[in-house]
Amino acid sequence: MDAEERSMLAELIWLNAVIATELIQITENTSSILRNAPPPASCLSEHRKLREAAVAIAERYHPGTGLRDHVLSHQ
């Protein structure tokens, strides 16, 4: 695999992590709207773990993008 292919894969991994973390946030927001209350604590805990895993993967292949800061600012 050449450098361009490696770079492309790193960018795709990062982009997939962005999509994953945003989908988690959309799920939480939708749940809050439908319930008219925050999602269950167990869901929030599991979502946090999933976000952390996605960010760790993204940072391994494409560090320093600010993804962690953005994801941690989700409410």
C-alpha positions in Angstrom: 0.0 0.0 0.0 1.4 3.4 -1.0 1.3 6.6 1.0 -1.7 8.0 -0.9 -3.7 4.9 -0.1 -2.7 5.0 3.5 -3.7 8.6 3.7 -7.0 8.0 2.1 -7.8 5.1 4.5 -6.9 7.3 7.5 -9.2 10.0 6.3 -12.1 7.5 5.7 -11.6 6.0 9.2 -11.7 9.5 10.6 -14.8 10.5 8.6 -16.6 7.3 9.7 -15.8 8.1 13.3 -17.3 11.6 12.8 -20.4 10.1 11.3 -20.7 7.5 14.1 -20.4 10.1 16.9 -22.9 12.4 15.2 -25.4 9.6 14.8 -25.1 8.8 18.4 -25.9 12.4 19.2 -28.9 12.4 16.8 -30.2 9.3 18.5 -29.9 10.9 21.9 -31.6 14.1 20.7 -34.4 12.1 19.1 -34.9 10.1 22.2 -35.1 13.2 24.3 -37.7 14.7 22.0 -39.9 11.6 21.9 -39.7 11.0 25.6 -39.8 14.7 26.6 -37.0 13.8 29.0 -33.4 12.8 28.8 -32.5 9.3 27.5 -32.1 6.7 30.2 -28.8 6.8 32.1 -27.9 3.4 30.9 -28.1 4.6 27.3 -26.1 7.7 28.0 -23.4 5.6 29.6 -23.2 3.2 26.7 -23.2 6.0 24.2 -20.3 7.6 26.0 -18.3 4.4 25.7 -19.2 4.2 22.0 -18.1 7.8 21.4 -14.8 7.2 23.2 -14.1 4.1 21.1 -14.9 6.0 17.9 -12.7 8.9 18.9 -9.8 6.6 19.9 -10.0 4.9 16.5 -10.1 8.2 14.7 -7.2 9.7 16.6 -5.1 6.6 16.0 -5.3 7.1 12.2 -5.8 10.9 12.0 -4.7 12.7 15.2 -5.1 16.4 16.0 -8.4 17.1 14.2 -10.4 18.4 17.1 -12.8 15.5 17.0 -12.4 14.7 20.7 -13.1 18.3 21.7 -16.2 18.4 19.5 -17.6 15.1 20.8 -17.0 16.1 24.4 -19.0 19.3 23.8 -22.1 17.3 22.8 -24.9 17.5 25.4 
